Amino acid sequence: MPEAGAIDASRDQSGRNHLSGSTDRTIAIAGRRVPLVGVLGVLALAVSWLGIVYFAEPWGTSLLPSGMDARCYWVPSLTDPYLHSNWLDQIAYPYSPAFLQLLEPIRLLPWQVFMAAWAAILMAAMVYMTGPRLILLGLAFFGLMEIWGGNIELLVAVSIVLGFRWPAAWAFVLLTKITPGVGLLWFAVRREWRSLAIALGATAAVAAVSFGFMPDAWQRWPQVLANNVGKGGTWAAVPIPFAVRLPFAVALVVWGARTNRRWTVPVSAMLALPALWYGGLSIMIATLPLLGARSWGDLRRILDGGRVELRNSIVGLRTIGRRGAGPSVATTSPHPD
């Protein structure tokens, strides 16, 4: 079955998306009518970016410091990347050496400049998934929290969306957070073995190249992961243990694969995060392009359809239950004379 594009979740929705978007309130800018909600979203991004850059330096001294997670990627050196690797430390790097190598070009920048570039990258990832009309929704749904802290969940979300068309994108997930790779069960359940092989093969290829440059770090990484197993989160994490969340993540993606519901993959990946930081909930922004939601009108249509589907499912379950119970028939034996 051909896979839909990352943003165009289904071609037959494109016309409806345009129509639903056409009802948005617009304003005139440079002689063109543009959606007001999109303008407000862009302004919110600009103000947020300025705030992130301003509060990035001096680091850790303000009441609202930005880049608390991003600092973990900027500080480590390639010669000793795991000097701080306990993820409960203020500065800890627990990901693979490959991610650090990938960021090396911008890690060479001064901290505040690095944070400016990093925040822009995360914002671009979010806008890719929300589109211009749903920027405010993305920021409100933990997107701003995630970008302010500088973690990578939005990049994980984009990798999942892209992974339906280009499975190699899953390499980013497997070489950073790892456990959200439970989403690969989508390919296994649907017997899309070629896509699964591409995802795993791309991961192995990246790891092999990275190993060639940093063999010592790769030998240390498994021990870093083992040392962090079982460590809980902090006040900034949802207090549900990984062992409790994982079975639900597996069940959800298996059900989604069998019923062709792509939106279940990012949700299951979110549930399978090693520690479910509140910013990690932003992974669910990936459900927007997978559902074909590009405007508030699309969201209303999707929610209405979901309510109808839920109501029909409940009615169906009740019908099955009544049929299973069968009629209550009283039986009497004849009175012997």
C-alpha positions as CSV (number, residue, x, y, z in Angstrom):
1,M,0.0,0.0,0.0
2,P,1.6,3.4,-0.9
3,E,2.4,5.5,2.0
4,A,1.0,9.0,2.3
5,G,3.3,12.1,2.6
6,A,4.3,13.4,6.0
7,I,2.2,16.5,5.7
8,D,-0.5,15.5,3.2
9,A,-1.8,12.7,5.3
10,S,-4.4,11.9,2.6
11,R,-4.9,13.5,-0.8
12,D,-8.7,13.4,-0.6
13,Q,-8.6,15.8,2.4
14,S,-6.7,18.6,0.6
15,G,-9.8,20.2,-0.8
16,R,-11.6,20.1,2.6
17,N,-8.5,21.5,4.3
18,H,-8.6,24.4,1.9
19,L,-12.3,25.0,2.4
20,S,-12.0,24.8,6.2
21,G,-9.0,27.1,6.2
22,S,-10.8,29.6,4.0
23,T,-13.3,30.5,6.8
24,D,-10.5,31.8,9.0
25,R,-10.5,35.5,9.8
26,T,-7.9,37.3,7.7
27,I,-6.1,40.6,7.7
28,A,-4.4,42.5,4.9
29,I,-0.6,42.4,4.8
30,A,1.3,43.8,1.8
31,G,-1.8,43.7,-0.3
32,R,-2.6,40.1,0.6
33,R,-5.2,38.6,2.9
34,V,-3.5,36.2,5.4
35,P,-5.1,34.2,8.2
36,L,-5.1,36.2,11.5
37,V,-4.4,33.1,13.5
38,G,-1.3,32.5,11.4
39,V,0.0,36.1,12.0
40,L,-0.6,35.7,15.7
41,G,1.3,32.4,15.6
42,V,4.3,33.9,13.9
43,L,4.3,36.8,16.3
44,A,4.2,34.4,19.2
45,L,7.1,32.5,17.8
46,A,9.2,35.7,17.4
47,V,8.5,36.8,21.0
48,S,9.3,33.4,22.3
49,W,12.5,33.2,20.4
50,L,13.6,36.6,21.7
51,G,12.8,35.5,25.2
52,I,14.7,32.2,24.8
53,V,17.8,34.0,23.5
54,Y,17.6,36.7,26.2
55,F,17.2,34.3,29.2
56,A,19.9,31.9,27.9
57,E,22.7,34.1,29.2
58,P,23.8,34.3,31.9
59,W,22.8,30.6,32.1
60,G,21.1,29.3,35.2
61,T,20.9,32.6,37.1
62,S,17.4,33.9,36.1
63,L,14.0,32.7,37.4
64,L,13.2,31.4,33.8
65,P,16.4,30.1,32.4
66,S,16.2,28.8,28.9
67,G,18.1,25.9,27.4
68,M,18.3,23.8,30.5
69,D,18.3,20.7,28.4
70,A,20.1,22.2,25.4
71,R,23.0,22.9,27.7
72,C,23.5,19.2,28.0
73,Y,24.3,19.0,24.2
74,W,26.5,22.1,24.1
75,V,28.8,21.4,27.1
76,P,30.2,17.9,26.4
77,S,33.4,17.4,24.5
78,L,33.9,14.8,21.8
79,T,37.0,13.6,23.7
80,D,34.9,12.8,26.8
81,P,31.2,13.0,26.0
82,Y,30.1,11.0,29.1
83,L,31.9,13.0,31.8
84,H,28.4,13.9,33.0
85,S,25.9,11.2,32.0
86,N,23.5,10.7,34.9
87,W,20.3,12.2,33.5
88,L,19.3,13.5,36.9
89,D,22.3,15.8,36.9
90,Q,21.8,19.4,35.8
91,I,24.1,18.8,32.8
92,A,24.0,15.2,31.5
93,Y,24.5,13.7,28.1
94,P,23.1,10.1,27.8
95,Y,22.6,9.9,24.0
96,S,24.7,8.2,21.5
97,P,28.0,9.8,20.2
98,A,26.3,10.1,16.8
99,F,24.0,12.9,18.0
100,L,26.8,14.9,19.5
101,Q,28.8,14.6,16.2
102,L,25.7,15.7,14.3
103,L,25.5,18.9,16.4
104,E,29.2,19.7,16.3
105,P,28.9,22.5,13.7
106,I,26.6,24.5,15.9
107,R,28.2,23.4,19.1
108,L,31.2,25.4,18.2
109,L,29.1,28.6,18.5
110,P,29.1,30.7,21.7
111,W,26.3,29.5,24.1
112,Q,23.8,32.2,23.5
113,V,24.3,32.0,19.7
114,F,24.0,28.2,19.9
115,M,20.7,28.6,21.8
116,A,19.4,31.0,19.2
117,A,20.1,28.6,16.4
118,W,18.8,25.6,18.4
119,A,15.5,27.3,19.3
120,A,15.0,28.2,15.6
121,I,15.5,24.6,14.6
122,L,13.0,23.4,17.2
123,M,10.5,26.0,16.1
124,A,10.9,25.0,12.5
125,A,10.2,21.4,13.5
126,M,7.1,22.4,15.3
127,V,5.8,24.6,12.5
128,Y,6.4,21.7,10.0
129,M,3.9,19.7,11.9
130,T,1.4,22.4,12.8
131,G,1.4,24.5,9.7
132,P,0.9,28.2,10.0
133,R,-2.7,28.1,11.3
134,L,-2.0,25.8,14.3
135,I,1.2,27.4,15.6
136,L,-0.6,28.7,18.7
137,L,-2.0,25.2,19.4
138,G,1.5,23.7,19.1
139,L,3.0,26.3,21.5
140,A,0.2,25.8,24.0
141,F,0.4,22.0,23.8
142,F,3.8,21.9,25.6
143,G,5.6,23.1,22.4
144,L,6.8,26.3,24.1
145,M,7.9,24.4,27.2
146,E,9.8,22.0,25.0
147,I,11.5,24.7,22.9
148,W,12.3,26.8,26.0
149,G,14.1,23.9,27.6
150,G,15.7,22.9,24.4
151,N,15.0,19.1,24.5
152,I,14.7,17.0,21.4
153,E,11.2,15.6,21.6
154,L,10.0,17.8,18.7
155,L,12.7,16.4,16.5
156,V,11.7,12.9,17.6
157,A,8.1,13.8,16.5
158,V,9.2,15.1,13.1
159,S,11.3,11.9,12.6
160,I,8.2,9.8,13.3
161,V,6.1,11.8,10.8
162,L,8.9,11.6,8.1
163,G,9.4,7.9,9.0
164,F,6.2,6.9,7.3
165,R,7.6,8.0,3.9
166,W,11.3,7.7,4.7
167,P,11.8,5.0,7.3
168,A,15.5,5.9,7.7
169,A,14.4,8.9,9.8
170,W,13.8,6.5,12.6
171,A,17.6,6.4,13.1
172,F,17.3,9.7,14.9
173,V,14.9,8.2,17.4
174,L,16.9,5.0,18.0
175,L,20.2,6.9,18.5
176,T,18.8,9.3,21.0
177,K,15.8,8.4,23.1
178,I,15.8,4.7,22.0
179,T,12.7,3.5,23.7
180,P,10.2,5.5,21.6
181,G,11.4,3.2,18.8
182,V,8.5,1.0,20.0
183,G,6.7,2.8,17.1
184,L,8.6,0.5,14.7
185,L,6.1,-2.2,15.7
186,W,3.9,-0.4,13.2
187,F,6.0,-1.9,10.3
188,A,6.3,-5.3,12.0
189,V,2.6,-5.7,12.7
190,R,1.7,-4.6,9.1
191,R,4.5,-6.9,7.7
192,E,6.1,-3.9,6.0
193,W,9.5,-5.6,6.3
194,R,11.3,-3.4,3.7
195,S,10.5,-0.3,5.7
196,L,11.5,-2.0,9.0
197,A,14.8,-3.1,7.4
198,I,15.5,0.4,6.0
199,A,14.9,1.9,9.5
200,L,17.2,-0.6,11.2
201,G,19.8,-0.6,8.4
202,A,20.0,3.2,8.4
203,T,20.5,3.2,12.2
204,A,23.3,0.6,11.9
205,A,25.0,2.5,9.1
206,V,25.0,5.8,11.0
207,A,26.3,4.0,14.1
208,A,29.0,2.3,12.1
209,V,30.3,5.6,10.7
210,S,30.1,7.3,14.0
211,F,31.9,4.4,15.7
212,G,34.8,4.8,13.2
213,F,35.4,8.3,14.6
214,M,34.6,7.7,18.3
215,P,35.1,4.0,19.2
216,D,35.8,4.6,22.8
217,A,32.7,6.6,23.4
218,W,30.6,3.9,21.7
219,Q,32.1,1.3,24.0
220,R,31.1,3.4,27.0
221,W,27.5,4.2,25.8
222,P,25.9,0.8,26.8
223,Q,27.2,1.3,30.3
224,V,25.8,4.8,30.4
225,L,22.4,3.5,29.4
226,A,22.6,0.7,32.0
227,N,23.5,3.1,34.8
228,N,20.4,5.2,34.0
229,V,17.9,2.3,33.9
230,G,15.4,2.6,36.7
231,K,16.1,6.2,37.6
232,G,13.0,8.2,38.0
233,G,12.3,11.7,36.8
234,T,12.0,14.9,38.8
235,W,9.2,17.4,39.5
236,A,9.3,18.1,35.7
237,A,8.3,14.5,34.8
238,V,4.9,12.8,34.8
239,P,5.1,10.4,37.8
240,I,4.2,7.2,35.9
241,P,7.0,4.6,35.8
242,F,8.3,3.5,32.4
243,A,7.4,-0.2,33.3
244,V,3.8,0.9,33.6
245,R,3.7,3.0,30.5
246,L,5.4,0.6,28.1
247,P,2.7,-2.1,27.9
248,F,0.1,0.6,27.0
249,A,2.5,2.0,24.4
250,V,2.9,-1.4,22.8
251,A,-0.8,-2.2,22.8
252,L,-1.6,1.2,21.3
253,V,0.7,1.0,18.4
254,V,-0.3,-2.7,17.6
255,W,-3.9,-1.6,17.6
256,G,-3.2,1.4,15.5
257,A,-1.2,-0.7,12.9
258,R,-4.1,-3.2,12.6
259,T,-6.7,-0.5,12.2
260,N,-4.6,1.9,10.0
261,R,-4.4,4.7,12.6
262,R,-1.1,6.4,12.1
263,W,-1.7,8.9,14.9
264,T,-1.2,6.1,17.4
265,V,2.6,5.9,16.6
266,P,3.6,9.3,18.1
267,V,1.3,8.7,21.0
268,S,2.9,5.3,21.8
269,A,6.3,6.8,21.3
270,M,5.5,9.5,23.8
271,L,4.3,6.9,26.3
272,A,7.5,4.9,25.8
273,L,9.9,7.8,26.6
274,P,12.5,6.7,29.2
275,A,11.3,9.6,31.5
276,L,8.1,11.3,30.6
277,W,9.0,14.9,31.0
278,Y,6.0,17.2,30.6
279,G,7.7,18.7,27.6
280,G,7.8,15.2,26.1
281,L,4.0,15.4,25.7
282,S,4.8,17.7,22.7
283,I,5.5,14.5,20.7
284,M,1.8,14.3,20.2
285,I,1.9,17.4,18.0
286,A,2.9,14.8,15.4
287,T,-0.7,13.6,15.3
288,L,-1.7,16.8,13.5
289,P,-0.1,16.1,10.1
290,L,-0.9,12.3,10.5
291,L,-4.6,13.2,10.9
292,G,-4.5,15.8,8.1
293,A,-5.2,18.7,10.5
294,R,-3.9,21.9,9.1
295,S,-6.5,24.4,10.5
296,W,-9.0,24.8,13.4
297,G,-11.7,23.7,11.0
298,D,-9.9,20.4,10.3
299,L,-9.6,19.9,14.1
300,R,-13.3,20.3,14.6
301,R,-14.1,17.9,11.8
302,I,-11.7,15.3,13.2
303,L,-13.1,15.7,16.7
304,D,-16.6,15.4,15.4
305,G,-15.7,12.3,13.5
306,G,-14.0,10.9,16.6
307,R,-17.1,11.4,18.7
308,V,-19.2,9.7,16.1
309,E,-16.8,6.8,15.9
310,L,-16.6,6.4,19.7
311,R,-20.4,6.5,20.0
312,N,-20.8,3.8,17.3
313,S,-18.2,1.7,18.9
314,I,-20.0,1.9,22.3
315,V,-23.3,1.0,20.7
316,G,-21.6,-1.9,18.9
317,L,-20.1,-3.3,22.1
318,R,-23.5,-3.0,23.9
319,T,-25.1,-4.9,21.0
320,I,-22.5,-7.6,21.1
321,G,-22.9,-7.9,24.9
322,R,-26.7,-8.3,24.6
323,R,-26.3,-10.9,22.0
324,G,-23.8,-12.8,24.1
325,A,-26.1,-12.8,27.1
326,G,-29.0,-14.1,25.1
327,P,-32.7,-14.1,26.1
328,S,-33.5,-15.1,29.7
329,V,-35.7,-18.2,29.4
330,A,-37.4,-19.7,32.4
331,T,-37.5,-23.5,32.2
332,T,-40.0,-25.6,34.2
333,S,-40.2,-29.3,34.4
334,P,-43.7,-30.9,34.0
335,H,-45.4,-31.8,37.3
336,P,-45.5,-35.6,37.5
337,D,-49.0,-36.9,38.1
